[in-house]
């Protein structure tokens, strides 16, 4: 009898321990996020999404995330064709891009994630540009511009040839700047004095290395390179205002303050747990990370609206 009791006790203990261990392992496996996320688009939004992806991977190491920088237009093309579930954008989606997405069964959800102050920049060695008016910017960048030297911009400035560095045609930054300053998206001078690039780092290097150069790109890239670049204060008729975290968020840096976006396909959001988890993590984390990466966080009330939209 004693032997039987001991055997039964061992069996019960073994079964109980086995059930507990298996259940624990099963729970961990079920809660482990897997999958693959391809994201593409704006080079301006890239640092934000890349930072979010790194933080997300700390908690979900089995989700593979690739973030590309083909420009807003390039990202929207892939998004509308169903190649990627998420697109970074520094402008709103155009009607023709929405039509292509609809044709392919894609339902875009636009989410604002941060603010950016599109920064007009010159080299640290440039000691004459203290500010520019919107009219002077237009004179420099408009199609068919007659401006060849700095003296053509303002009397008393050097009679030195201006070298212009501009984002490329697939860039949402290019669209935003040309529409805001020149009055029409994609309307820009295109002559031997202009160098176009989709890579903001190329623009940084070009302007930093030439005291007669001028260019523009997102505020984060200026912040990252302000040891060798100067941001030019812009006068829109209310006095010259430089881009800062405060002037961009309160809207006083006009007309070059702008929202930044992430677009997600509604179908993928509903079908793929990793897409849903990533976007929820994005909106709940970006407020803390935005300024670290060089951008301006949305006020919490606005972010709450974006979170509600996602839900």
Secondary structure, 3 states (H helix, E strand, C coil): CHHHHHHHHHHHHHHHHHHHHHHHHHHHHHHCCCEEEEEEECHHHHHHHHHHHHHHHHHCCCEEEEECCCCHHHHHHHHHCCCCCEEEECCCCCHHHHHHHHHCCCCEEEEEEEEEECEEEEECCCCCCCEEEHHHHHHHHCCCCCCCEHHHHCCCCCCCECEEEEECCCCHHHHHHHHHHHCCCCCCCCCCCEEEECCHHHHHHHHHCCCCEEEEECHHHHHHCCCCEEECEEECCCCEECCCHHHHHCCCCCCCEEEEEEEEEHHHHHHCHHHHHHHHHHHHHHHHHHHHHCCECCCHHHHHHHHHHHC
